[in-house]
Amino acid sequence: MTKQRRLILDIINNSYSHPTAEEIYKEAKETMPSLALGTVYRNLGIMIEAGEIRRLVSESSPDRYDRVAPTHDHMVCAVCGSISDTSIGDLSKDIEECVGDEIIGYELMVKHVCDSCKKHTK
């Protein structure tokens, strides 16, 4: 693993804010000033393909990146696009019963309105 990829992976694995590529770039640049934004995007793609990280896609904000372990689900604010971790529990057995086939995994993204956005709409 290259130094750049290790740095990007460490940033993602140590973050609970689900950073965007731009946020990852800004943080990585502090440690590695010669790092280019294109290098960050290229490495994010490679790490997604390798199953080292997950891309979280939201309709209302830029893609965000997350660690793969421990397994967890996400809640995304329908107003501001912020993403937070949640643990709803393992739904694998319920899904298998519904579809009638063994599943190897799933990703759950629950839409809601976060507390901050609720405060601004009152």
Backbone torsions as a table, in degrees:
resi	resn	phi	psi	omega
1	MET	NA	133.7	-179.2
2	THR	-70.5	162.6	177.9
3	LYS	-61.9	-39.2	-179.7
4	GLN	-63.7	-46.7	-179.0
5	ARG	-64.3	-41.0	178.9
6	ARG	-60.8	-44.0	179.7
7	LEU	-62.3	-46.8	179.6
8	ILE	-61.9	-44.7	179.3
9	LEU	-62.8	-41.9	178.4
10	ASP	-62.5	-41.3	178.6
11	ILE	-60.8	-46.3	-179.3
12	ILE	-66.1	-46.3	-177.1
13	ASN	-66.8	-23.7	-179.6
14	ASN	-98.5	6.6	-177.4
15	SER	-111.7	140.4	172.8
16	TYR	-111.8	8.7	-177.7
17	SER	-94.8	-1.6	-179.0
18	HIS	54.7	68.5	-172.9
19	PRO	-67.5	151.8	172.5
20	THR	-81.9	170.5	177.2
21	ALA	-61.0	-39.1	178.9
22	GLU	-63.4	-41.6	179.1
23	GLU	-66.5	-40.2	177.1
24	ILE	-62.4	-44.6	179.7
25	TYR	-59.0	-47.7	-178.7
26	LYS	-61.1	-42.8	179.7
27	GLU	-69.3	-42.3	-179.2
28	ALA	-65.7	-34.7	-178.4
29	LYS	-62.3	-28.3	177.9
30	GLU	-64.6	-35.5	-179.7
31	THR	-89.0	-36.1	-174.8
32	MET	-129.8	82.1	-173.4
33	PRO	-57.7	-25.2	-177.9
34	SER	-83.3	-2.6	-177.8
35	LEU	-65.6	135.6	178.7
36	ALA	-101.1	149.6	178.6
37	LEU	-58.5	-39.8	177.8
38	GLY	-59.1	-35.4	178.0
39	THR	-65.3	-39.3	178.2
40	VAL	-62.8	-50.5	-179.7
41	TYR	-60.6	-43.3	-179.5
42	ARG	-61.3	-45.4	-179.7
43	ASN	-69.3	-35.1	175.5
44	LEU	-60.2	-44.7	178.2
45	GLY	-60.0	-44.2	179.7
46	ILE	-63.5	-43.1	-178.1
47	MET	-68.9	-33.4	175.1
48	ILE	-64.8	-49.0	179.6
49	GLU	-57.6	-37.0	-178.4
50	ALA	-81.3	-5.6	-179.9
51	GLY	76.5	18.6	-178.8
52	GLU	-83.3	-26.1	178.6
53	ILE	-141.4	170.6	175.1
54	ARG	-120.3	144.6	172.3
55	ARG	-96.9	130.4	177.3
56	LEU	-108.2	116.8	-176.5
57	VAL	-99.7	128.8	178.0
58	SER	-125.9	141.9	-179.0
59	GLU	-68.8	-27.8	-170.9
60	SER	-108.2	7.5	179.2
61	SER	-153.8	167.9	178.8
62	PRO	-62.7	157.7	175.6
63	ASP	-55.7	146.0	177.7
64	ARG	-123.2	163.7	-174.0
65	TYR	-126.1	145.5	-173.1
66	ASP	-143.6	154.9	175.2
67	ARG	-70.1	159.7	-178.9
68	VAL	-94.4	-20.9	-178.9
69	ALA	-127.9	146.2	-5.5
70	PRO	-72.6	158.1	-179.1
71	THR	-62.1	132.0	179.4
72	HIS	-156.2	164.1	179.4
73	ASP	-106.8	176.7	-174.9
74	HIS	-134.6	151.3	171.8
75	MET	-118.5	130.9	179.7
76	VAL	-118.7	132.7	178.7
77	CYS	-74.7	127.3	-179.2
78	ALA	-71.9	-13.4	-179.1
79	VAL	-95.2	-57.3	-173.2
80	CYS	-102.2	-12.2	178.0
81	GLY	83.6	4.0	178.9
82	SER	-64.5	147.0	-177.4
83	ILE	-121.7	134.0	177.0
84	SER	-130.6	152.9	177.9
85	ASP	-75.5	148.8	172.4
86	THR	-148.6	157.5	177.4
87	SER	-125.5	102.5	-178.7
88	ILE	-89.3	-18.7	-177.6
89	GLY	109.2	165.8	-177.6
90	ASP	-77.6	114.6	-179.3
91	LEU	-97.5	7.3	-174.3
92	SER	-54.9	-48.7	-178.0
93	LYS	-63.2	-42.6	179.0
94	ASP	-62.4	-42.2	179.7
95	ILE	-65.9	-43.1	178.7
96	GLU	-59.3	-41.3	178.2
97	GLU	-63.1	-39.5	-179.2
98	CYS	-68.7	-42.7	-175.3
99	VAL	-92.5	-14.7	178.4
100	GLY	72.5	25.5	-179.2
101	ASP	-149.5	156.3	177.3
102	GLU	-71.7	135.3	176.4
103	ILE	-108.5	153.3	-179.5
104	ILE	-105.3	-5.1	177.9
105	GLY	164.8	169.6	177.1
106	TYR	-155.9	161.1	174.5
107	GLU	-126.7	129.2	-178.5
108	LEU	-116.0	126.8	177.4
109	MET	-126.9	109.6	-178.3
110	VAL	-95.0	128.3	178.6
111	LYS	-90.4	139.8	178.1
112	HIS	-156.0	-177.4	172.0
113	VAL	-114.2	119.9	-176.0
114	CYS	-68.2	162.6	-178.6
115	ASP	-57.5	-41.1	-179.5
116	SER	-61.0	-44.4	-179.9
117	CYS	-70.1	-33.7	176.9
118	LYS	-62.4	-41.2	-179.5
119	LYS	-63.7	-36.5	-177.7
120	HIS	-77.5	-17.5	-178.5
121	THR	-96.7	-2.6	-179.4
122	LYS	-90.9	NA	NA
